[in-house]
Amino acid sequence: VVLLDEIEKAHPDVFNILLQIFEDGRLTDSQGRVVDFKNTVIIMTSNVGATLIKKGATLGFRGTDEPEEISYKEIKEKVTGELNKTFRPEFLNRIDEIIVFKSLTREEIKKIADLMLKEVKKLLEEQKVDLEATEKAKELLAKAGYDPNFGARPLRRTIEKLIETPISEKILAGKFKEGDCILIEVKDREIVFSKKGKK
């Protein structure tokens, strides 16, 4: 698997090389060496049309499935139009599939926050310390870690800043120790930590 992130920023020569790979399934350099791409999946990401997706996310309806679906179809058509303006037709015609992503919902961000908290919990288990978080805490993390421009990317930094660093400091200060269960809660719209009890 080869991942090419933000392909629209690539030098024009890269597109010529990709066309050769898509056409022949292999790449030959100036000295005659051949690299076989027949069993390779090439994934390319692009931010072309990202502003349209962002606008669609703020305009889309969440009450029923039908308006959201219509909104997504309109966004997909507009993004496809932007792709046609940005990339040459001979390049786009050789791509097997183009996927336009929907903006993440608050519930999806909350699920991502939950997965990241499970990673923190796993790290704490090495210290024989347990970790639990209330739904309100997960919601606060999801809200603090989401940016419409960057999606869920800031969530990692939010978890580090609001959860990992404070817990590490409290463990080093002796406030939490082996056998403790740390409970993450929200009080006065802030993350707080307390001991839930012994294992």
N, C-alpha and C positions, 0 to 999 in steps of 0.2 A: 504494500500500500504506500503510495506517495501522496503527501498532502502539500498542496501549494496554497498558502494563505494569501488573501487579498491579491488575487491574480491580476486584477486591473492595473496594479502598479508595476507589473513586470515590463521589462525592456521588450521592444518589438521583436528582437531576435528570439526571445523565449517562445513567443507564439509560433514562429517559424519552426523551431525545434519541436514544439508540441504537435504541430500539424504533421511533421514527419513521423512522429511516434504514433499518432492517431491513424495515419494512412497506412504505414508499413508494419506497425507493431514492433518496430526496432529502431535503434538510433545508431548511425555510423559516424564516427569522427573523421577528421581530415587524414588520419593515418590508417584508416581502414578497420579500426577496431569496432566491433558490433556489440551493442547491449540489447538484449531481447526483452521486450515489454509485453509479450503475449500473455503472461500470467500476472499482470500488474493491474491494480486498480488505482486510477489517478483521481483524486478528489481535489477540487478547486473551490475555494471560498472567495466570495466577492462582497463588497459593500455597495455595489451598484444598486441603486434603488432603495438603500437603507432608509433614507429620509421619507420615502413613500410608505414604507412599512411602519415607521414610527408614527407618521400622521394617521395611518389606518388604525393603529392600535389605540390612539386617543379618540378616534371618531367611531370605532366599531361598537356595536351593541353587544352586551353580554346577557341580555334578558332571555333571548331565545336563540336556537341554533341557526335559524334561517337568515336573519340579518347579518350575523357574523360570517356565515358562509358566503353570502353575496359580497360582503365587504372584502373577504379574502380573495375571491375570484377577481374583483376589480383591481385589487392591489397586485395580484399575480400578473394580470394583463399589463398593468403599467410598468411593473418591474421588468417584464419580458421586453417591453418597448425600450426601456432604458438599456437593457443588455444589447439589443439590436443596434442602438446608437453607439455603444462603447466598443463592442467586439465585431470583428469582420465576420460576414456570413459564412465563409468557408471554415472558420474556426467553430462557430456555434453549431453548424450542421454536423460536425463530427463528434459532438458531445452526446452521449447516450441519454442522459437525463439531467434536467435542471429542476432543482427543488427550491422553492421560495418558502422560507421559514416564517411562521407566525410569531408575533411578539409573545414573550412569556407573560402568563397571567400571574397575579399575586399568589394564587394557590400553588402554581408550579415553582415559583421562587421559594415559597415556604417549604416545599418538598426538597428542593436543593439545599436549603439551610438545614433541614433535618438530616440529610445525608452527610453534610459537612460536620454536623454535631456528632454524628455516629463515628466519624473519623477521629474527632477529639476524644470521644469516649474510649475508643480503642487504644489511643495513646496513653490515656490515664489508667487504663487497666494494667498496663505494664508497671505502674506505680502502686497497683492494688487500690486504686481510687475509682469509685463509680461516679457516673454523671447522669443527671436527668434534667430535662427542660420542660417548662410549662408551655402550653399552646400560645399563651400571650407572649412569652419570651421568643418563641419561634416567629410569631407574627412581627414583633418588633425588629428582629434580625432581618427578616425578609424585607420589611419596609426600609430599614436603614441601609441594606446592602443592594438595593435595586436602583438602577439609573436607566431611564428610557434610552439614553444614548449608548450605553455600554452593556445593557442587559444584566446578566447575573455576575459579570466579571468582578465588580466591586465587593461582592458578597464574601469572597475569600479574605480580603483585607478587613472587612467588617468583623468577621468571626475572629480573626487574629487580634484585632484591637479591642473588641468588647468581651471576648470569651477567653481565648488562649493566653494572652498576656496577663490579664488580671488573675486568672487561675494559677498560672506559673508563679506569679509574685506571691500569692497567698500560700502556695505550697512551700515556697522557699522561706516564707516568714513563719511557717509552722502552724498556720491557721487551718489547713487541711492536711491530713496525714493518712497513712495506710489504713484501710478499713472504712474510711469516710465515704459518704455519698453526697456529692455536691449537687444542690438543687439550684437551677437557674430560674429566676423569677423576674417579674417586672413590678417595681414599686415606684410611684411618681414618675412614670414613663421612662424609667431607667432600669438597666439590667443590674440585678443584685444576686449575690451568691449566699447560700446558707447551707449548713449541714443538715441533711435529711435524717441521718441516723447511721448506725453501724451496719456493716454487711452481715 
